[in-house]
């Protein structure tokens, strides 16, 4: 069985500030056995350019020798941000 590197969204939290806090699981797996798991985190402030920030996250993961976060997970983050970033949240002064 081949060894696979995966980077996936493990957790999304949205506190009262409206920030979208994301924890990624960085795993090395072989079949159904996880050989290694580490965490990587980032926070998106209301109104952030998620695509741009995720490009930086994926570039950083590449420097660490890790797999990029897939588009499906990025779309999950965007959906959560869209729900959290109401006009009221976006209008708050930071």
C-alpha positions in Angstrom: 0.0 0.0 0.0 1.2 3.5 -0.8 1.9 6.1 1.7 -0.3 9.2 1.3 0.0 12.7 2.7 -3.2 14.5 3.5 -4.1 18.0 4.7 -7.8 18.3 5.6 -10.1 20.6 7.6 -10.4 19.0 11.0 -12.3 21.7 12.9 -13.9 25.1 12.2 -14.8 27.4 15.1 -16.5 30.8 14.9 -16.4 32.9 18.0 -18.5 36.0 18.6 -16.0 38.1 16.7 -17.0 36.4 13.5 -13.5 35.2 12.9 -13.4 31.8 11.2 -10.8 29.7 13.0 -9.7 26.6 11.1 -7.6 23.7 12.3 -6.2 21.4 9.6 -5.1 17.8 10.2 -1.8 17.1 8.4 -1.6 13.3 8.2 0.7 10.6 6.7 -1.4 7.5 6.1 -1.0 4.1 4.7 -4.3 2.4 4.0 -6.4 3.0 7.1 -3.4 3.4 9.4 -2.4 7.0 10.4 1.4 7.0 10.9 1.6 10.7 11.7 -0.8 13.6 12.5 0.1 17.2 13.2 -2.0 20.4 13.3 -1.9 23.6 11.4 -4.1 26.6 12.1 -5.2 29.8 10.5 -7.8 32.4 11.2 -9.9 34.3 8.7 -11.1 37.7 9.9 -14.4 38.9 8.6 -14.2 40.0 5.0 -10.8 38.2 4.4 -10.0 36.9 0.9 -10.2 33.2 1.7 -8.7 32.1 -1.7 -5.7 34.4 -1.2 -5.1 33.3 2.4 -5.5 29.6 1.5 -2.9 30.1 -1.3 -0.5 31.3 1.4 -1.5 28.4 3.7 -0.9 25.9 0.9 2.5 27.5 0.0 3.5 27.2 3.7 2.4 23.5 3.8 4.5 22.9 0.7 7.5 24.3 2.4 6.8 21.9 5.3 6.6 19.0 2.8 2.9 18.5 3.4 0.0 18.1 1.0 -2.1 21.1 0.0 -5.6 21.6 1.4 -8.1 20.5 -1.3 -10.7 22.7 -3.0 -13.6 20.9 -1.3 -12.3 21.8 2.1 -11.7 25.4 1.0 -15.3 25.5 -0.2 -16.4 24.3 3.3 -14.5 27.2 4.9 -16.1 29.7 2.4 -19.6 28.4 3.2 -19.0 28.8 7.0 -17.6 32.3 6.4 -20.5 33.3 4.3 -22.9 32.2 7.1 -20.9 34.0 9.8 -20.0 37.2 8.0 -23.4 38.9 8.2 -23.6 42.6 7.4 -23.5 43.4 11.1 -20.3 41.4 11.6 -18.7 43.0 8.6 -19.7 46.5 9.8 -18.0 46.0 13.2 -14.9 48.0 13.7 -11.9 45.8 14.4 
